[in-house]
């Protein structure tokens, strides 16, 4: 049965991701980064079915089809377009991210190396245009790791663990590896980017599984629990920030499990109330959540349309179109993050909606002719 509450959760998370990438106010970004990416791993664990413990091939095939294939397809297409992007100034060596970093055109050897990295390590993608693509790899690795650990703990000799104990053991194992990584400065070089996000992905998948198993307890006192979770999330926002960022410190790792869990719980309760309503807002959020990957892939490209408008209105240099992720110009930005956010969500969704509509009409026309 379709769970529209989770679809709304994913919609709120992907919308917040777009807002966070649009140079929104600092306090808002602090709030968003606490929970928005962990939420996607939690929802993956929420829907994990133990039937796949005896049908691993089907599970892996589904994950490869939904994560690896789109990652490779769009990463390779953007890689092949790299010379065109630089020729038009869409990417350039003069404007980059807020920290002053810029990107450079790739020569033939670098393009070949990027292609190899895309295929074999799920790295090598253009971080200026596809910066959220780490999620595809992290969720794929986390999903397979979670499945493997579940099977291993289920077969522990002389001990019959129930599902709750198994999932708790998985969470503890993943988190211990994260602490080991940060405590000793170790990189798991077999995983692109060192494994932090992938291991935390396993941890949060376990949280999602447990959440579904015991969500009835939350439904008994939703308002009280929601208020408590919102208060806790705000405390983390203003005093104890954390995220799944690669530059996280050990203190961030200590905070993240609790911050992300209470953040998700609040969003879930809010989504459950929205799900009880009717009207265009709910329909939009459900559609948005069901197509969150399209927004993740295309939101930076959608930003460029607003950047073009910003360049035209304020007569900025054309090469500022290459800024990552949005134009960093304090004199002209003001509240443009709102327009960037609207474009980053609505343009990919509109493209997806009308593309599906055209394909459906073509299919129906072909069927009638045959």
N, C-alpha and C positions, 0 to 999 in steps of 0.2 A: 504494500500500500504506500502511495506517495506521501511523503512527509513535508507539507508546505511550510511548517514552522521552521524546519532546518533550511529550506530554500530561502526563507526570509532572513534567517541568521546569516547565511552566506551572502545575501544581497547587502545587508548592512556592513558586513566585513569588507566586501569588494568595493563598495562605495567609499568606505573609510580609507581603504588603501589608496584609491584615486585622490581623495582629499589630502592624505598625507604626502603623496608624491607631488602635489601641486603647490608646495611652499605655503601651506596653511599656517596659521599662528602656532607658535611654539607649544603652548599649553595643549592645544588641540592635537598636535602631533604626538605629544607625550601620552595622551589618553589613548589614541588610536594604536600606537605601536605596542602597547601593553598586551593586546589580545587579538589584533586583527589577523595576523598570519597563523598563530597557534589555533585559531578557530577552525581553519580549514583542515588541519590535522585532526582536531577533536571530532569534527563531523565525519571524517573518514573512518575513525575508530568507532564512532556511533553506529555506522552502517556496516561495520565488519561482521560477516557471518561465519560462524564456526563450521559451517558446511564445507568451507574451502580448506579446512585442515585435512580433508580426505580428497580434495580436488584442487591441488595446488596449481596445476597447469591452467585450468580455467581462470583462476584468480590472477595469475601472472599475465596471461594473454589479455585480460581485460585492462590491467594496469598498463601494459605496453601499448595497447591500442589507444587508450585515453590520455596517456602522459608522454611516453617515449616518441611515438609517431608524430604527434603535433609539435613536440619540441624540435625534433630533427627537421621536419618539413620547413617550419618557419625560420629556424636558425640558419639553415642552408640558404633559403631564399634571400634573407637579409644579408648574409655573407656575400652572395653573388652580386648583390646590388651595391656593395660597399664602394666600388669605384664611381658609380653613378651618384651616390649620395654625396661624395666629396666633390665631384665635378659640379654639382648644383649648389653646393654650400650647405646642403641639408645636414651634413656633418662637416666640421672644419677644425682646424688646429688653433683657432683664436678664441673661441668661446666654448666653455664646458660646464662643469658643475660648480656649485657655490664655493668649493674649496680651491678652485683654480685649476683643477685637473682637466686636461683636454684629451681628445682622441686623435689618432693619426691614421692616415691611409695605409692599407695593408699591401705589401708586395706579394708576389706569387707564392713565395715560400711561406709567408705568414698566413696567407689564405688557405694553403694546403694544410698547415699545422692546425689552424682553427677548425677546418673540416674534419680532421682526424679526431680532434678533441670533442667536437660535437657528437660524432658517431660513437666513440669509445668511452668517454668520460662524462658526457652531457655537460661539458664546459665549452669554451671557445666561442660562445655566442656574443653578439655585440651588446656590451653592458650599457651603452648609451641609448639604445633603442629597445632593448629587450631585458632590461635590468631585473624584472620580476621572474625571469625564466629559471632562476635557481630553484623555484618552487616545484617545477616539474620533476627535476632530479631528486630533490629532497623527499617529495611525497612517494616517488617510485621506490627509492631506497628504503624509506621508512616502512612502506607497505610490505615489501618483501622481508625486511628485517623483523617486523612485527610477526608475520606469519611463521617465519623460521623459529623465533623465540617461543612462540605459542606452542608449536609442535614439540620443541625440545623440553619445555617445562611440563608439558602434558605427559611426557614419557620418562620423567624422573623415576628411577627404580625405587621400589619399596615405599613410595609415597604417592598417595592418590590426592592430588590437589584439585579443589573445585575451581571454577572459572575465575572467581574473584581473586583467589590466591595466585593463580597463574598470571593474571593481568597485573596484579600488584608486583609480582616478581619481575615481570617484563619492565614495568616502569622503573623499579629500583635499579635493575641492571643497566638500562639505558642512561639513567641519571648518574649512576656511578661512573660510567665511561665518560660522560660530559665533565664531571668533577675532576676525573683523572686528567682529562685533556687540559682543562684550565689551570688546575693545580700545579701541573708539571710542565705546562707549555708544550704539550704533545700534539702533533698533527697526525690524523689518520690519513696518510697519503694515498691510500687506496680509494678514498672518496674525494671527489672534487670539492675544493674549498675547506677541506679539513674535517668535515663530519659533524660539526656542531649542530647545524640545523637539521640534519638527517636524524641524529640521535634524539634531539628534542622532539622531532616528529614522531618517533617511536613512542616516546614518553606520552605525548599528547594524544596519540591514537589510543593508548591504554586508558587515559582519562575519559575519552569519548565513549569507549566501551563500558566503563564503569558508570558513567553518567546515564547512559541508556538503561542499564540494569537497575539503577536505583532512582530514576527520575520521578517515580511516583511519590517519593518522600518530599521532593521539591514542590510537586504540584499541590501538596496539602497546604503549604503556607507560601504561596508565590509572592505575595506583596511584601511580607516580612523579609523573606530571603532576598528578594530583588532589591529592597532598600539597603539591606546590609551589604550586599555585593556591590551595589553602586557606590556606597560610602567607602568601601575598601578600595575600589578601583580609583576613586578620586584621591584617596590618600596616596596611593602609588603614583598617580599622575603628578601630584605636586611635590612629593617628598622622596619617593623611592622609585624613580624611573627605571625601566628595563625594556628589553625587546629581544628579538631573535637576530639582531644585527651581528655581522661578523666581527665587529670591533668591540663586542661585549667584554666586560670584565667579570671576574669571579663573583663580585657582589651582584651583578645583573643576573648571573646564573642562579644564585640563591633565591632571588626574588621572583624570577619568571614563572615557575610552576604555579605559585599561589596567585600571582597577579593575573596571569592568563586564565586560570580556572575561574576566579570570581568574575573576571570580565566576561568570559563566555557565558557563565550562568546568568548574569544580568541581561546580556543580549538575548539569550534563549527565552527568558521570562518575558522580556519586552516583545520578542517575536511571536510568542504564543498569544499575547493579547492582540497584536496586529492581525494574527491569523484568524481571530474570531470575528473580525470586521469583514465588510464587503466593500466593493468599490474599486476604482482605478488604482488607488495607492497600493492596495494589497496585490492586485493583479500585476502591477509594475514590479513590485519587489520580488514576487515569486518568479516572474520572467527573468528578472535581473539575476537572482540567485541561481536559477537553472542554467544561465549562460555566463557565469562568472569567469570562466576561462577565456571567453572571447574578450571580455573587458581587460583581463590580465594581459592578454597578448597585444591588444590594439590601443590601450589608453594613451601611451606615450605618443603614438602617431596622431591620435586625436588632439592631443595638446598642441600639435604643430599648427592646427587651423586657428586656434586662439592666438598663438605666437605670431602668425601672419597678420592677424588683425592688429595686434599690439605694435608690430613693426610699422604697419601702414599708418595707424592713427598718430603715433608719436614720432614718426619719421626716424626710426632706429636703423642701425646698420643691418643690411640683409643677413649677414653671417650670424647674427644673434639667433637665427632660426635653429642653429646648432647647439644652443644651450641645453643642458641636461638638468632636470627634466623639463623645466619651464624657463622662460627668460628671467634672469636674475637682475632686475633693474628696479631699485627701490623707488625711484622717482615716478615710474609709470605703472608699477604693479598694484599698489593699494589693495583693493579687494578683488583683483583679477583671479585669485586662487579659486573663487567661487565659480567664475566662468570656465576656468580650466577644469574644475571638477565636474561641472555639468557636461562639458564636451567629452571628457574622458569616460564618462558613463554612457551618455546618450548616443553618441556617434557610433561606437561599436555595436550597441544594441540595435540601433536603427538599421545599420548595415546588415546585421544578422537577420533581423525581422524581414526586411525586404528581399534579401537573398533567398531565404527559405520560401517566401511567398512566390517569387519568380520560379524557383525550382519546382514548387508544387504545381503551379499552373502549367509548366512545361511537361511535367510528368502526366498530368491529367489529359493534356492535349495529345500527348504521344499514345496514351492508353486508349483514348477514344478513336484515334486514327487506326490503331491496330485492331 
